[in-house]
Amino acid sequence: MKQEIVTCVGINEDGYAILQPKIRSFVRLLPGETGTVEFEGKEGRLVKIANPSSERVNTKCPVFDQCGGCTYHHWDMAMQLKHKYNTVKNLFSFVKAPIEDVLPCDVDHHYRTKNQMVVFSNKKRQATLGMYKPYSHYAVAVTACYIQDTLANGIFGHIQMLLREFKVEAYDEDSKRGIMRHVLIKVGYQTNQVMVVFVMAEPDFKGRKILFSKLMEKYPQIKTIIVDVNTRSNSAVLSGKQKTYIGTGFIEDKLLGYTFKISASSFFQVNPRQTEKLYAKALEFAQLTGNERVLDVYSGTGAIGILMSKKAKEVVCVESNRWAVEDAKVNVQLNNISNVKMVLADATEYMIRAAEQGMMFDVIVMDPPRSGATPQFLSALKQLKPKRVVYISCEPKTQAEDVKQLISDYQVVSIQPVDMFPYTRHCEAVVLLTNKG
C-alpha cells in the first residue's frame, strides 16, 4: 500500500485539516501535527501521528474516524470554542462591535432532539442503520451516536433489529431497489414524547403493522409513527408526502415555559438547552418595552415570536413552510397568546410587499437558512427602517455577508456566538444592529 507523510497547517471552514502536501482524503489531524496516511485505492487512512498535539484528546465516539457527522471529537473543548470564536471574529473583521465569548453548551453529549440515520445494506445484505462518511454518500454503521439523544439511540438499535427480523430491504440509490431509506426520530426534551418517521421508497411493506406494534411495545414513549414516501434522487431526507399510522402525527415539547407542537417536517431547534440561551440573548437584544411591533421572519414554528410576544405589543411571524405555520398556529393557541399573527409567505416576497405598503415595525428578528437572506430581502429591510434588527444565524459566513449589505444603514452593536452543536464545526451567532438614522 502507498503511504504519504502529511502535516496539518490549519483547520478549514468545514472543520477538516488543511494538509501539506495536499491529498484528496481527509484525516483527523490537528494544527502542527504530522501523520502517516496509508492509501488503498482512493481511500486514505491515518495510521500514525508523529507528534500528537497537546490539544488532542481521546475520542469517546467509536466511529469518529469514519463518520462525517462530527468534526472535533479529537480536539479539546476549550480549543473548539476558541476556534469557533476566531472564525466568527475573522468573518466580522469589518466591524468594530465587540464579539462576546462563545456561550458554551453545559451538556455537550447526547444533546440532539432531532435524530436521523440512513438505512443501508451491510455485506450480509442486512438492513443497517448508520451515518454518511465525510464528503460522500457511503454509509458507516453507527450503533450509538455520541451527540444524538440517548433514548433515540436505543430506539434506532431496536429498529435495526426489527428491520432485519422482518427482512425489510434497505433502499439502494444506484439500483433504485429496496424500501427503507432513512429513520428520523424526534424527542421532546421536557416531555420525553417520541416521534418516529420511516422514510421509505414505497408506502408499505409486509409485516408493517406487527413491526410498529413491537416497536411501541418496547418503547411506550413513542407517541406517533409516520411514514414519509420519498422517491426523489436528491439529498433531501423528507419528501413531505406523509401518512400518520399511529398517534396524532406530532409531539409536544416545552421551551422557556411555553408549549410547542412539533411535526415531522417543521423546524424546531435541535438543542433545547442551548436554544434557551440563544433565545434569551435574542430577547435581550430586542430591548422590548411592551410597545413594539415585532416582525419575526423565517419564524419556523413560531418559537421566537411567541417568546417575544410577552414583552411586545404585537408580533407578526412569517414562514414559508406550511407545516411549520400550522404548528405555529397551534402553538399560539396552546399558550393562550392573542398578540401573535402567523403569515404563510415567502420571506423575500413578504418583505418586498411590506416595504411597498409602508408597514411599520420597530424590531425585525430574522433567522434565515444557512444560505442567508436574499439581496431583495435586505433591500426591503432597509426600506422598512426598523429601529433594531436581531439577526440569528447557524452560518456566520453568510450572516457576515448579509450584515455587510446592511451597514450602510445599520450599526453593528454586539455579536454573540453560541455553541449550539458541540463537536461539530457549526456555530450559531446572534447579531444586534441598530438604525443609524
C-alpha positions in Angstrom: 0.0 0.0 0.0 1.1 3.5 -0.7 1.9 5.8 2.3 2.4 9.5 2.5 3.5 11.8 5.3 1.4 15.0 5.7 1.4 17.9 8.1 -1.7 19.8 9.3 -1.2 23.6 8.8 -4.7 24.6 9.9 -8.4 23.8 10.1 -10.7 24.8 7.2 -14.2 26.3 7.4 -15.7 22.7 7.2 -13.7 21.7 10.3 -11.2 19.5 8.5 -7.5 19.5 8.5 -5.6 21.6 5.8 -2.7 19.4 4.8 0.7 19.9 3.2 1.2 18.3 0.8 -2.4 18.3 -0.3 -4.1 14.9 -0.5 -7.7 14.1 -1.6 -8.6 12.0 1.5 -9.5 13.7 4.8 -7.7 12.8 8.0 -8.3 13.8 11.7 -5.1 15.8 12.3 -4.8 19.0 14.4 -2.7 22.1 13.6 1.0 21.3 13.9 0.6 17.5 13.8 2.4 15.3 11.2 0.9 12.0 10.3 1.3 9.0 8.0 -1.6 8.3 5.7 -2.0 4.8 4.1 -3.9 4.6 0.8 -5.9 1.7 -0.5 -7.2 2.8 -3.9 -8.6 6.3 -3.3 -9.3 5.7 0.4 -6.8 7.2 2.8 -6.4 6.2 6.5 -4.4 7.9 9.2 -2.1 5.1 10.6 0.3 7.1 12.8 0.8 10.6 14.3 4.4 11.5 14.7 3.9 14.4 17.1 0.5 14.4 18.8 -0.7 17.9 19.8 -1.2 18.8 23.4 -4.7 19.9 22.3 -5.6 16.3 21.2 -7.9 14.3 23.4 -9.1 10.7 23.2 -12.4 10.5 21.3 -15.4 8.9 23.1 -17.0 8.1 19.7 -16.0 4.7 18.3 -16.7 5.6 14.7 -15.3 9.1 14.7 -12.6 8.3 12.2 -15.1 7.1 9.7 -18.3 9.1 10.3 -19.0 12.6 8.8 -21.5 13.6 11.5 -18.9 15.3 13.8 -15.5 17.0 13.2 -13.9 17.7 16.6 -14.1 14.7 18.9 -10.3 14.6 18.9 -9.9 18.3 20.0 -10.0 19.7 23.5 -13.4 21.5 24.1 -11.7 24.8 25.1 -9.8 24.8 21.7 -13.1 24.0 19.8 -14.7 27.1 21.4 -11.6 29.2 20.7 -11.6 28.1 17.1 -15.3 29.0 16.7 -14.7 32.4 18.3 -11.8 33.1 16.0 -13.9 32.0 13.0 -16.7 34.5 13.9 -14.2 37.2 14.7 -12.4 36.8 11.3 -15.8 36.8 9.4 -16.8 40.1 11.2 -13.4 41.8 11.0 -15.1 44.6 9.0 -17.0 45.9 12.1 -15.8 47.4 15.4 -18.5 45.8 17.5 -17.5 43.6 20.5 -17.6 39.9 19.9 -18.5 38.1 23.1 -17.0 34.8 24.2 -18.8 31.8 22.8 -21.6 30.7 25.0 -20.6 27.0 25.8 -23.0 24.1 26.0 -23.3 22.9 29.6 -24.1 19.3 28.4 -22.0 18.6 25.3 -23.1 15.0 24.6 -26.5 13.4 23.6 -27.9 16.9 23.2 -29.7 16.5 19.9 -33.5 16.0 20.0 -33.8 15.6 16.2 -32.0 12.5 15.2 -31.7 10.6 11.9 -29.9 7.7 10.4 -29.6 6.4 6.9 -30.5 2.7 6.2 -28.2 0.7 4.0 -27.3 -2.9 3.3 -24.2 -4.4 5.0 -22.0 -7.1 3.5 -24.5 -9.7 4.6 -27.4 -7.8 2.8 -28.9 -6.9 6.2 -30.6 -3.6 6.8 -28.2 -1.5 8.8 -28.5 2.0 10.4 -25.7 4.5 10.2 -24.2 7.8 9.1 -22.6 9.0 5.9 -18.8 9.2 5.7 -17.3 12.7 5.2 -17.8 14.1 1.7 -19.6 11.0 0.4 -22.9 9.1 0.2 -21.2 5.9 1.5 -22.5 4.9 4.9 -20.8 3.6 8.0 -22.7 1.5 10.7 -23.4 3.5 13.9 -24.8 1.7 16.9 -25.0 4.7 19.2 -24.2 8.3 18.3 -22.5 10.4 21.0 -24.4 13.6 20.2 -27.8 12.2 19.5 -30.4 11.6 22.2 -29.8 8.5 24.4 -33.4 7.3 24.1 -33.3 7.8 20.3 -30.1 5.7 20.1 -31.9 2.9 21.9 -34.8 3.1 19.5 -32.5 3.1 16.5 -30.9 -0.1 17.7 -34.3 -1.8 18.2 -35.5 -0.6 14.8 -32.4 -2.1 13.1 -33.2 -5.4 14.8 -36.8 -5.3 13.7 -35.9 -4.4 10.1 -33.7 -7.5 10.0 -36.3 -9.7 11.7 -38.9 -8.7 9.2 -36.4 -8.8 6.3 -37.2 -5.2 5.2 -34.8 -4.3 2.4 -32.7 -1.2 2.6 -33.1 1.2 -0.4 -30.2 1.2 -2.8 -29.6 4.6 -4.5 -27.8 3.1 -7.5 -30.2 0.3 -8.4 -33.3 2.2 -7.1 -34.4 -1.0 -5.4 -35.4 -1.6 -1.8 -37.8 0.1 0.6 -36.3 1.7 3.7 -34.2 4.9 3.2 -33.9 6.7 6.5 -35.3 6.7 10.0 -36.0 10.1 11.7 -36.6 10.3 15.5 -37.7 13.5 17.3 -37.7 13.5 21.1 -39.4 16.0 23.4 -36.6 17.3 25.8 -39.1 18.2 28.6 -41.9 15.8 27.7 -40.0 12.7 26.7 -42.5 12.2 23.9 -41.1 10.5 20.8 -41.9 10.6 17.1 -40.6 8.0 14.7 -40.6 8.7 10.9 -39.8 5.9 8.5 -38.6 7.4 5.2 -39.5 4.8 2.5 -39.3 4.4 -1.3 -42.7 2.6 -1.1 -45.7 3.3 1.1 -45.9 -0.1 2.8 -44.0 -3.4 3.4 -45.0 -6.9 4.6 -45.4 -7.1 8.4 -45.5 -3.3 8.9 -48.3 -3.4 11.5 -46.6 -6.0 13.6 -43.3 -4.2 13.4 -44.8 -1.0 14.5 -46.6 -2.8 17.4 -43.4 -4.4 18.6 -41.6 -1.1 18.4 -44.2 0.6 20.6 -44.3 -2.3 23.0 -40.6 -1.9 23.6 -40.7 1.9 23.7 -44.0 3.2 25.1 -42.5 6.8 24.9 -43.3 6.7 21.2 -46.5 8.7 20.7 -46.7 8.8 16.9 -45.3 6.8 13.9 -45.2 8.4 10.5 -44.3 7.1 7.0 -42.8 9.6 4.6 -42.7 8.3 1.0 -39.6 9.7 -0.7 -38.8 8.6 -4.3 -36.6 11.6 -5.0 -33.0 11.2 -6.1 -31.7 14.4 -4.3 -30.3 14.6 -0.8 -33.5 15.7 1.0 -34.4 13.2 3.7 -38.2 14.1 3.8 -40.5 14.5 0.9 -43.5 15.8 2.7 -45.7 13.0 1.4 -46.6 11.7 4.8 -49.1 9.4 6.4 -49.6 9.0 10.1 -50.1 5.4 11.1 -50.1 5.7 14.9 -50.9 8.8 17.1 -51.6 12.3 16.1 -48.6 13.0 13.7 -46.9 15.3 16.2 -45.3 15.5 19.6 -45.2 18.4 22.1 -42.3 19.9 24.0 -41.7 22.8 26.3 -39.2 25.7 25.9 -38.8 28.6 28.4 -42.2 27.8 29.9 -44.1 27.6 26.6 -45.6 24.5 25.0 -44.8 23.8 21.3 -46.2 21.3 18.8 -43.6 19.6 16.7 -44.4 17.8 13.5 -42.1 15.8 11.1 -41.4 18.5 8.6 -41.4 21.6 10.7 -38.3 23.2 12.0 -37.6 23.3 15.8 -34.2 23.9 17.3 -32.4 20.6 18.0 -30.5 21.5 21.1 -33.1 22.8 23.6 -30.7 23.6 26.4 -28.7 26.0 24.2 -31.8 27.2 22.4 -33.0 28.7 25.7 -29.7 30.6 26.0 -29.9 31.7 22.3 -33.4 32.9 22.5 -32.8 34.7 25.9 -29.9 36.6 24.1 -32.2 37.4 21.2 -34.8 38.8 23.6 -32.2 40.8 25.4 -31.0 42.3 22.0 -34.6 43.1 21.0 -34.9 45.5 24.0 -38.7 45.3 24.1 -40.7 47.5 26.4 -44.2 46.3 25.6 -44.9 49.0 23.0 -43.1 47.5 20.0 -44.4 45.9 16.8 -42.1 43.0 16.0 -41.6 41.1 12.7 -40.2 37.6 13.1 -39.1 36.4 9.6 -38.2 32.8 8.9 -40.2 32.1 12.0 -40.5 28.2 11.9 -42.9 27.0 14.5 -43.1 30.5 16.0 -40.9 29.9 19.0 -39.1 33.2 18.9 -42.2 35.2 18.1 -44.1 33.5 21.0 -41.3 34.2 23.4 -41.2 37.9 22.4 -45.0 38.3 22.5 -44.9 38.6 26.3 -42.9 41.9 26.0 -44.2 43.2 22.7 -47.3 45.0 21.6 -47.7 42.8 18.5 -45.7 40.1 16.7 -46.1 39.1 13.1 -44.4 35.7 12.2 -43.6 34.9 8.6 -42.8 31.4 7.4 -42.9 29.6 4.0 -43.2 26.1 5.4 -46.9 25.3 5.6 -46.4 22.5 8.2 -44.5 24.9 10.4 -47.2 27.6 10.1 -49.9 25.1 11.0 -47.8 24.1 14.1 -47.2 27.7 14.9 -50.9 28.5 14.9 -51.5 25.6 17.3 -48.6 26.8 19.5 -50.2 30.3 19.7 -53.4 28.6 20.9 -51.7 26.2 23.3 -50.1 29.2 25.0 -53.2 31.4 25.1 -51.4 34.2 23.2 -53.5 36.8 21.4 -50.9 39.2 20.0 -49.1 36.9 17.6 -50.2 36.7 13.9 -48.9 33.9 11.7 -48.4 34.5 7.9 -47.7 31.8 5.4 -45.4 33.5 2.8 -42.0 33.6 1.2 -39.8 35.8 3.4 -38.5 37.9 0.5 -41.9 38.4 -1.1 -43.4 39.4 2.2 -40.6 41.9 2.9 -41.0 43.5 -0.5 -44.7 43.8 -0.1 -44.3 45.2 3.4 -41.9 47.8 2.1 -44.2 48.8 -0.8 -47.2 49.1 1.6 -45.2 51.1 4.1 -45.7 48.8 7.0 -44.1 49.8 10.3 -42.0 47.5 12.6 -39.9 48.6 15.5 -37.9 45.4 15.6 -37.2 42.8 13.0 -35.9 39.3 14.0 -34.6 37.1 11.3 -33.3 33.5 11.4 -32.7 32.5 7.8 -31.4 29.2 6.4 -27.7 28.6 6.0 -27.7 30.3 2.6 -28.7 33.6 4.3 -31.1 36.2 3.1 -31.6 37.4 -0.5 -30.4 40.8 -1.7 -34.1 41.8 -2.3 -34.9 40.9 1.3 -32.1 43.0 2.7 -33.0 45.9 0.4 -36.6 45.8 1.6 -35.4 45.6 5.2 -33.5 48.8 4.8 -36.7 50.4 3.3 -38.7 49.3 6.3 -36.3 51.1 8.7 -36.8 49.2 11.9 -35.1 50.6 15.0 -33.4 47.3 15.7 -32.5 44.1 13.8 -31.8 40.9 15.6 -30.1 38.5 13.2 -29.8 34.9 14.3 -27.8 32.5 12.1 -26.5 29.0 12.1 -24.0 30.0 9.4 -21.9 33.1 10.4 -20.3 33.2 7.0 -23.5 34.1 5.1 -24.6 36.1 8.1 -21.5 38.3 7.8 -22.1 38.8 4.1 -25.6 39.9 4.8 -24.5 42.3 7.5 -22.1 43.9 5.0 -25.2 44.8 3.0 -26.9 46.4 6.0 -24.1 48.5 7.5 -24.8 51.5 5.2 -27.9 52.0 7.2 -27.3 50.0 10.4 -24.6 49.9 13.1 -23.5 46.5 14.5 -23.7 46.9 18.3 -22.9 43.4 19.5 -22.2 39.8 18.3 -22.8 36.8 20.5 -21.6 33.4 19.2 -23.4 30.3 20.7 -22.1 26.8 20.6 -25.3 25.0 19.6 -23.6 21.9 18.2 -20.5 20.8 20.2 -18.0 18.5 18.4 -19.2 19.9 15.0 -17.8 22.9 13.1 -21.1 24.7 13.3 -21.6 27.8 15.5 -24.7 29.9 15.9 -24.4 33.7 16.2 -26.8 36.5 17.2 -26.0 40.0 15.9 -27.7 43.2 17.1 -27.9 46.0 14.6 -29.4 49.5 15.3 -30.7 52.0 12.8 -28.2 54.9 12.2 -31.0 57.3 11.5 
